[in-house]
Amino acid sequence: MISIIFPLIERINAYMGIPFLMVYVIRLWEVETVESFDRRNGRWPKQFSLLARAASLEEAPHSDLQKGGHRVIATTEITSQKTDLMREAQEQGLDMDVFKLDITNTRDRALIDNQDFDVFVANAAINEGGPLGEMPMDRFRALFEVNVFATLETVQHAARKLVKKGSGKIVFLSSMAGIITTPYGGPYAATKHAIEGIALTLKDELERSRVQVATINPGAYDTGFNDRAAEEKWKWFDEAKNFTRAEDMKKQEEGLKNQFDPEDMIEKMIEIIPADHHKFRTVHPEKTEKQMKETEKNRWGMEI
């Protein structure tokens, strides 16, 4: 019997695209019906508590997930999103529990303590690109507040419950940017490098309590997330005042034309998140994993 609490992208701002993991959680739910309920034991074999942004259920692809009996508890950042999500769930005949949770809100985070789960997936994140030498610090701090501080605070709620239980798993949704960097992607990469350090340390600290810790590191997927992040810097950048060359940043953005289909990443997450055993770090797709390993190898010999 596995219960999974799934804090997805709760904290959404204007430059967040449709998160592919929200698509993933809806897929999990779409294949589950009342027939999945374990009447003998009076509970669901797996409970997915999805602390997620309210995204359109109509945008979710059909699921190929094997039947496992997953229950969804979805959360939204604001109350109006809750209403919309509940309405869409009802229209599609989905028996989904929904409540409002903003991970930067102390009282909202305390609601996690009321949930029963065995696996906790920390995925709340925002993104913004720009040159680190000139990025306004209020924007840089905002990224850390959501991606690092509030994320760790939600994980602390989960860790207390799982340690008390004596088993469980915490999965951080990191990124390829948690291992390697690219020009003008430094703000987000800095937060994901912090997440990597947190995850590795927690793994060692919680191991004796039989609580597993892992990361999932997606490559560049075409969800809109990276595109919106790239747009944000142009709101404050002024070529007449800033020393960074605009043409260099525009050239870097050309890479957004070659992003991967998120369907592939969804399948990998469906495989990894409920699994009892897997690698500490799951990088996907394989092309990205090879790129990351090669980059790290080269940087060991890098000189200035």
N, C-alpha and C positions, 0 to 999 in steps of 0.2 A: 504494500500500500504506500503510494508516494503522493504527497501533497506539495505543490510547487507554488510559491508566491513569486510573482513576476513583475517587479517594478520597471516598467518600460519608460517611455519618454513622457514624463508628467509635466515637466517644465518646458513649455513651448513658447517661443517668441516669433516675431514676424518673419525671421529668416529661416525657420525650420521647415523643411519639406515633409511630405508624408513619410513617416518613419517605416522602414521596411519591417521592423520587428513588430509593429502594430499589425501589419498585414499578416505576419507570422502567427500572432496570437489568435487572430480571428480564424485563421486556417485551422488552428488546433481545435477551436470550438465548433467549426462548421461540421466536422465529422462526428461529433459527439451528440447522442440523443439520450433520451431517458432509458433506452435499452442498455446503456453503458453503466447504469447504476448497479452497484453490487448489493442486491437485496439481501443476500445471506449475511453480510456484515453491516448492512445499513449505512454505507458510506460510498463515496466515489473512490475508485481505485487511485486516481490521480486528480489533484486539485491544482489548477493553474490560477493563482490570484494575479490578475494582470493590472498592474498599476500603470495605466496607459493613457495617452492622449486620445481624445475622441476622434477617430478617423472614420471615414465612410466605410461601412461594411460592404457596400457595393463595389468598392475598389479592391477588395480582397480576392485573390485567385482561389480556384477550387483546391481542396486539400487532398493530398495522396497519403496523408499520415495514417499509419496503421491504427486500428481501433485500440485505444488503451484506457478509455474512460477518463477524460480530462474535464475538470470543472473550471470555469473561468470566473474570476472576480476582477472586473476591469475598473480602473480608476481614471479620473480625468482631472486636469489641472483646475478647471473652473466649473461651477455648477451648471452653467448653460450647456457646456459640452456633455455633462452627465445626462441632461434631458434629451439632447439629440441622440446620444448613443443608446439610451434606453428605448427611445422610439424606434430607431433602426433595428435594434435587436428584436423588439416585439414584432415588427413588420416581417422579419425573416424567421420568426418562430424560434428564436434563440433564448434559452432560459439562462440569462446572464445577470449576475449581481454587479451593480455599478455603484461606486461611491467616489466622492470628490477627494483628491489628494494632490497637494502641491508640495513637492519634496523640500522646498525651502521654508515651509511653514512648520513650526515646532508642533503645534497641535495636530496638524494633519499627519505628520510622521508618526505620532503616537498611536494612530489608528492601526498601524502595522502590527502592534502588539496584540490586537484582537484577532489576528488571522492565524490559522493553523497551517503550517507548511513544512516541507522537508527540503525544498530547493528554493533559493532566493536568487533571482537574476537582476543585477543592478545595471540598468541601461539608460537612465536619465541623462540627457546630454543636449547641449546647444553647440553651435559651431560658428566661428567667424574667422575669416582670413585677414591677412594684412602684414606689413613689415614690422617686425618686432622692434626695430630701432625707432619707430615713430608711432606705433599704435597707441591711442589714448588709453591711459591706465584704467579708467573706469570701465571700459569695454573688456579689457584683459581680466580685471577682477571679477566681472560678471560671469565670465566663462569658468573661472575657478570656483566661484560660489556654487554653481550648479553642478559642474562636471566632477568636482573633487570634494568640496566640503559637504554639500548637501547629500551627495551620493554616499560618502563615508558615513554620514549620520544615519542614513537609512540602513546601511549595512550593519551598523552597530546594533540597531534594533533586531535585525535578523540574527546576528551572531549571538546575542544574549539568549534568544529563544532556542537556537540550535545547540549551543553549548549545554544549556539546561537539559535538553532532550537527549544529548549524548550522541547525536548523529545529524547528518544533513550535508548540504552543499551550497556554496555561494559562488555564483558565476558573474564575473564582471564583463560587460560588453566594452571591450577596449577597442583597439583599432590598429591597423598597420602603422598609424601615426604614433602609436605608443612605443614603437621600436625604432622607426626611421623617420626622418624629417624631409620636408621639401621647402624650398623658398616660398615665403608668404603663407605657409601653412603652420607656422610656428606657434601661434596662440593655442590652437586646438591640440597640436602635438604636445605642447607643454603639459596640458591637463591630462592627456592620455599617458604620457610618461609617468606622471604622478600616480595614476591609477595602476600602472604596472608595478611600481614600487610598493604600493599599498597591498596589491593582490599577492605578490611574492612574500611579503612580510607576514600577512595574515595566514597564508598557507602554512608557514612554519609555526606560527603562534597557536593555531587552532587544531593542528594535526593530532595532538594528544587528546583532544576532546572529540575526536572522530568526526570532525567537520571538515569537509573537503573545500578547497578554494581553487578556482580556475578562471581563465580568461578566454574570450572569443574575440579574435582580431580580424574583422572583415577588411577586405581590400576596398577599392573605390567602386561603389555600386551606384547605379543610376536611379536614386530615389528622390532626387531634388535637394537632398541635404547638403551636398557639397556645392551645388550650384548657388543655393541661397547664401551659403557662407562666403563664397567668392564675391558676391554682389555687395556685401555689407561694407567693405572697406571704401568703396566709392562714395559712401555717404559722408565720410569725413576727410578723405584724401583730397588735397588741393595741390595740383602740380606746380603752382606758383609759390607755394610755401614749403612743401615737403621735398626732401632730397631724393627719395626713392624714384626711380624712373618708371613712369606709367607703362611704357612699352614692355618693360621686363615683367611686370605683373600680368599684363594682358597675354603675353606669350606663355606664361605659366598656366593661365586659364585654358589654353588650348587643349591641355590634357583632359579636361572634363568631357571632351567629345568621345573619349575612348573608355567610358566606364562600363562595368559589367552589369549584366541582367540580374536584378535582385532575387529572382526566382531561385537561382542556384544557391544563394546564401541562405535563403529560407529553408531549403531542404537540409542544408548542413546543420542549421540550428535545431531543427526538428530532431535530427539524429543525435546531437551532442547533449542538449540541455537535460533530457530525462535519463541519459545514460548513467549507469553505475560507475563505469570506468572509461577514462579517455585521457589524452594528454593534458598537461597543465595548460598549455597554450594551444588553441586551435586557430590556425591561420587559414583563411580561405579567400579566394581560390588558390590552387596549388601554384599558379603562376606568381601570385603575390608572395607566397611563402618563399619561393626560390629567390625572388627579387630582394626580399628582406634579408635573407641569409647572406646573399652575395654582397649587399650593401654593408652589412655589419662586418663581414670579413675584410672588405676593402678599407673600412674606417679604422680598423686596428692598426693599419700601417700608414694612416693619413698624416701628412705633415703640413705645417703652415710656413 
